[in-house]
Amino acid sequence: MSITKKATALAVGLGLVALPALTACGSSDDGGDGGGGGSRTVTLVSHNSWAVSKDVLAAFEKQSGYKVRVLKDGDAGQAVNKAILTKDNPQGDVFFGVDNTLLSRALDNGLFQSYEAKGSDKVAPEFRVDQDKHRVTPVDTGDVCVNYDKAYFSEHGLTPPTSFDDLVKPAYKDLLVTENASTSSPGLGFLLGTAAEYGDDGWEGYWKKLKANGVKVVDGWEQAYNEEFSGSAGGKKAKGDRPLVVSYASSPPAEVIYADPRPSTAPTGVVEGTCFRQVEYAGLLSNARNAAGGKALIDFLLSDTFQKDMPLNMFVYPVREGAQVPKEFTEYGPAAKNPETMEPAKIAAHRDDWVKSWTSLVLR
């Protein structure tokens, strides 16, 4: 899809297009030793939205003596599945980007080996999981929420929705676009949010109402936000006509930061009553060829330097206590005050069945 430079920057910030690799991809170093015994190259495998400031990465490479190579492997679900399939001969040493919606799948398949990262004691307690084995390290958090196009609602004299319940009202018929829960991380997050809100016995009834009210489902975030949503930089170019989209609480700050000129207020808003909290983790891959380098890289991801650099590169919130959040986040897209949450064990027990039922109910 051809989009403007501004829209491309927005897309990168929100995780929908692949950035050029920060260094060459691959698991072998320049000496061709495959990253094994004593290799000074460490390979990070991640989803497409991985990003870090060049000077911050360079400082880590200089201090640690390791050269970082990045292998971007599609969206989060695709990257996790591929990592599981290749776990006996992994593509890299560290995997970043498995979130709480898919964590059990990775752990149950033995994707990671144990490592307690330096600085783990600085992570807010609510983000810590797997404390007995330390197979994953929390890195960031964010909220999947419905976003709305402020201009549309103003022009139509319509009050934006404030909750899940509002989305099924006739006033919002044919206005919402969401992502496929079986192929998209935010789509799955939105499904889990409805399950948390309405319970095991109520979420399917809610989706029947949502379907009857004209919800549109597309494969992924890029299509939903940049092609279907009327309020995004990409959406405007593509003439999207849906003023409600499942995205992130950090999408409005991205719209402001990448706008030229920068507006005084965000053109989009967040329906706080629809938010679901996601947490992303990193782990040392089982059979990693450079475990020492992988441990150093995970320590870096949890360092104060990386945690402060991360928000304006990947538009997520740090998990390290005391890490400063940019003023743009607090001004244009503060984290949801009371997001829906769900215990990883419950997600593990029900996720696959919920997705199967959702697919049958909504897509057929």
C-alpha positions in Angstrom: 0.0 0.0 0.0 1.3 3.4 -0.9 1.0 6.0 1.9 2.4 9.4 2.6 5.7 9.9 4.5 3.7 11.1 7.5 1.4 8.1 7.4 4.4 5.8 7.1 5.9 7.3 10.2 2.6 6.9 12.0 2.4 3.3 10.8 5.9 2.5 12.1 5.2 4.1 15.4 2.1 2.0 15.9 3.6 -1.2 14.7 2.2 -1.8 11.2 5.1 -1.6 8.8 8.5 -3.2 9.1 11.3 -0.8 9.7 14.6 -1.5 7.9 16.6 -3.8 10.2 18.8 -1.8 12.5 21.6 -4.2 11.5 21.7 -7.0 9.0 19.4 -9.8 9.8 20.5 -13.4 10.3 21.8 -15.6 13.1 25.4 -15.9 11.9 28.0 -13.2 12.5 30.4 -11.6 10.0 32.9 -14.3 10.7 30.4 -17.0 9.8 30.5 -18.9 13.0 26.7 -19.0 13.3 26.7 -17.0 16.5 28.1 -20.0 18.5 30.8 -20.2 21.1 32.2 -16.8 21.8 30.3 -15.0 19.1 30.2 -11.3 19.5 26.9 -11.1 17.6 23.5 -11.5 19.3 20.4 -11.9 17.3 17.0 -10.5 18.3 13.9 -12.1 16.8 10.8 -9.9 17.0 7.6 -8.7 15.3 7.7 -5.9 12.8 7.2 -3.0 15.3 10.5 -3.4 17.1 12.3 -0.1 17.1 15.1 1.6 19.1 17.0 4.8 18.7 20.3 4.3 16.9 22.4 6.0 19.5 20.9 4.0 22.3 21.6 0.7 20.5 25.1 1.9 19.6 25.8 2.7 23.2 24.8 -0.8 24.2 26.9 -2.4 21.5 29.9 -0.4 22.6 29.5 -1.1 26.3 28.7 -4.8 25.9 30.9 -5.6 23.0 28.0 -7.4 21.2 26.8 -6.5 17.8 23.0 -6.7 17.6 21.2 -8.1 14.6 17.5 -7.9 14.3 15.2 -10.4 12.5 11.6 -9.1 12.1 9.2 -11.8 11.5 5.7 -10.4 10.8 3.0 -9.6 13.3 3.2 -10.9 16.9 1.1 -14.0 16.3 3.0 -15.0 13.2 6.4 -14.4 14.9 5.5 -16.4 17.9 4.2 -19.4 15.8 7.4 -19.4 13.7 9.6 -19.2 16.7 7.8 -22.3 18.1 8.2 -24.2 14.9 12.0 -23.4 14.8 12.7 -23.7 18.5 15.1 -26.7 18.0 17.2 -24.7 15.6 16.2 -21.1 16.5 16.7 -18.1 14.2 18.2 -16.1 17.0 19.1 -15.8 20.7 16.3 -13.6 22.1 12.7 -13.3 21.2 10.9 -10.0 22.0 7.2 -9.4 21.5 5.2 -12.3 22.9 2.3 -10.7 24.9 0.0 -12.0 27.6 -2.6 -13.1 25.1 -0.2 -15.6 23.5 2.3 -16.2 26.4 1.0 -19.6 27.4 1.4 -20.9 23.9 5.1 -20.0 24.0 5.7 -21.4 27.5 3.8 -24.6 26.9 5.9 -25.3 23.8 9.2 -24.7 25.6 10.2 -21.7 23.6 12.3 -20.1 26.3 15.0 -21.1 28.8 15.3 -19.7 32.3 17.0 -16.4 32.9 16.3 -13.8 35.6 17.2 -10.4 34.1 19.1 -7.7 35.9 16.7 -5.1 37.0 13.7 -7.5 37.4 13.2 -6.2 40.9 12.5 -2.8 39.3 9.5 -4.1 37.3 6.1 -3.2 38.7 4.6 -6.3 40.4 1.5 -6.5 38.3 3.6 -7.2 35.2 5.6 -10.1 36.6 4.7 -13.6 35.6 6.4 -17.0 35.7 8.3 -16.0 38.8 9.3 -19.5 39.7 11.1 -20.2 36.4 11.9 -16.7 35.0 11.4 -17.8 31.4 10.2 -14.4 30.3 11.0 -10.8 31.2 8.3 -8.0 31.0 9.4 -5.2 28.7 6.4 -3.0 28.0 2.7 -2.6 28.4 -0.1 -0.9 26.4 -3.9 -0.9 26.1 -5.9 -2.2 23.2 -8.9 0.3 22.9 -11.4 1.5 20.4 -10.3 4.8 18.9 -12.7 7.4 17.4 -12.4 10.1 14.8 -13.2 13.4 16.6 -14.0 15.3 13.4 -16.6 12.7 12.3 -18.5 12.8 15.6 -18.4 16.6 15.7 -19.6 17.0 12.1 -22.5 14.5 12.7 -23.5 15.9 16.1 -23.0 12.5 17.6 -21.5 11.8 21.1 -18.6 9.3 20.9 -19.3 6.0 22.6 -17.8 5.5 26.1 -18.2 1.7 26.7 -18.6 -1.7 25.1 -22.3 -1.4 25.7 -22.5 1.7 23.6 -21.0 0.0 20.6 -24.1 -2.1 20.1 -26.5 0.8 20.1 -28.2 1.8 16.9 -26.5 5.2 16.9 -23.2 3.5 16.1 -24.4 1.1 13.5 -21.9 0.4 10.7 -19.3 2.6 12.4 -16.8 0.1 13.9 -14.0 -1.8 12.3 -12.0 -4.4 14.2 -9.3 -7.0 13.4 -9.6 -10.7 13.1 -9.1 -12.3 16.5 -7.4 -15.3 14.9 -4.8 -13.3 13.0 -4.3 -10.1 14.8 -3.0 -9.2 18.3 -5.2 -6.2 18.8 -8.1 -8.2 17.4 -7.5 -10.9 20.0 -7.1 -8.3 22.7 -10.5 -6.8 21.9 -12.1 -10.2 22.0 -10.5 -10.9 25.4 -11.7 -7.5 26.6 -15.3 -8.5 25.8 -14.8 -11.8 27.5 -13.5 -10.1 30.6 -16.4 -7.6 30.5 -19.3 -10.0 29.9 -17.9 -13.3 31.2 -17.8 -16.8 29.8 -21.6 -16.9 29.3 -22.1 -13.4 28.0 -19.4 -12.5 25.4 -20.9 -14.5 22.6 -24.3 -12.8 23.0 -22.5 -9.4 23.0 -20.7 -10.3 19.7 -24.1 -11.3 18.1 -25.3 -7.8 18.9 -22.1 -6.3 17.6 -22.4 -8.2 14.4 -26.0 -7.2 14.0 -24.9 -3.6 14.5 -22.6 -3.8 11.5 -19.1 -4.4 12.9 -16.6 -4.9 10.1 -13.8 -7.4 10.5 -10.5 -7.2 8.5 -7.3 -9.3 8.8 -5.0 -6.9 10.6 -4.2 -3.6 12.2 -2.8 -2.0 9.1 -5.9 -2.5 7.0 -8.2 -1.5 9.9 -6.4 1.6 10.9 -4.9 2.9 7.7 -7.6 1.8 5.2 -10.9 1.6 7.0 -10.6 4.2 9.8 -11.6 7.7 8.8 -9.4 9.4 11.5 -5.9 8.3 10.7 -3.3 9.8 8.4 -3.4 6.6 6.3 -7.2 6.4 6.6 -7.6 9.9 5.1 -5.6 9.0 2.1 -7.5 5.7 1.6 -10.9 7.5 2.3 -11.8 5.2 5.1 -15.4 5.6 6.2 -15.4 3.9 9.7 -14.9 6.5 12.5 -14.4 3.7 15.2 -11.5 1.3 15.1 -9.8 -1.1 17.4 -6.3 0.2 18.0 -4.3 1.4 21.0 -4.5 4.0 23.7 -1.2 5.3 22.4 -2.5 5.9 18.8 -3.6 9.5 19.5 -0.1 10.6 20.6 1.3 9.1 17.4 -1.2 11.0 15.3 0.1 14.2 17.0 3.8 13.5 17.0 3.9 12.5 13.3 1.7 15.3 12.1 3.2 18.2 10.2 2.4 20.8 11.4 1.8 19.3 14.8 -1.8 20.0 16.1 -2.5 21.3 19.5 -4.9 18.5 20.2 -5.1 14.9 19.0 -7.5 14.3 16.1 -8.5 11.0 17.5 -9.7 9.9 20.9 -9.9 6.7 23.0 -13.0 5.0 24.2 -11.6 4.2 27.7 -14.5 1.8 28.5 -13.2 -0.6 25.9 -9.6 -1.0 26.8 -7.7 -4.3 27.5 -4.3 -4.3 29.0 -1.5 -6.1 27.1 2.0 -6.8 28.4 4.9 -7.8 26.1 7.8 -10.0 27.1 11.2 -11.0 26.0 12.9 -14.4 26.6 16.1 -16.2 26.0 15.3 -18.8 23.3 15.9 -22.4 24.0 18.9 -23.7 22.2 20.2 -20.1 21.7 23.6 -20.2 20.2 24.8 -17.1 22.0 23.2 -17.4 25.4 25.7 -15.0 27.0 24.9 -12.3 24.5 21.2 -13.0 24.8 21.3 -12.4 28.5 23.1 -9.2 28.0 20.5 -8.1 25.5 17.6 -8.9 27.8 19.3 -6.9 30.6 19.5 -4.0 28.1 15.8 -4.2 27.3 15.0 -3.8 31.0 17.6 -1.0 31.5 16.5 2.5 32.4 18.1 3.7 29.2 16.0 1.5 26.9 12.9 1.8 28.9 12.9 5.6 28.6 13.8 5.4 24.9 11.1 2.9 24.1 7.8 4.9 24.3 8.4 7.3 21.3 9.8 4.4 19.2 7.3 1.7 19.7 4.5 3.7 21.4 4.2 1.5 24.4 4.7 2.2 28.1 7.7 1.1 30.2 7.3 -1.5 32.9 10.3 -0.4 34.9 9.3 1.6 37.9 10.6 5.2 37.6 11.1 5.1 33.9 10.0 8.5 32.5 7.0 8.6 30.2 7.1 11.3 27.5 4.8 14.3 28.0 3.1 13.5 24.7 1.7 10.4 26.2 0.3 12.1 29.2 -1.1 15.0 27.1 -2.6 13.1 24.2 -3.0 9.5 25.2 -2.8 8.6 28.9 -3.0 4.9 29.8 -6.5 3.7 30.6 -7.4 4.1 34.2 -9.4 0.9 34.6 -8.6 -1.4 31.6 -10.0 -4.9 31.4 -7.4 -7.6 32.5 -7.3 -11.3 32.5 -5.1 -13.8 34.3 -2.7 -15.6 31.9 -3.9 -18.9 33.2 -7.5 -18.1 32.1 -6.3 -16.9 28.7 -4.4 -20.2 28.3 -7.4 -22.2 29.3 -9.9 -20.5 27.0 -8.2 -18.6 24.2 -8.2 -21.2 21.5 -11.9 -22.2 22.2 -12.9 -18.5 22.3 -11.2 -17.8 19.0 -12.8 -20.8 17.4 -16.3 -19.8 18.7 -15.7 -16.2 17.7 -14.7 -17.2 14.1 -17.8 -19.4 13.7 -20.0 -16.7 15.2 -18.7 -13.5 13.5 -17.1 -14.6 10.2 -19.7 -17.1 9.0 
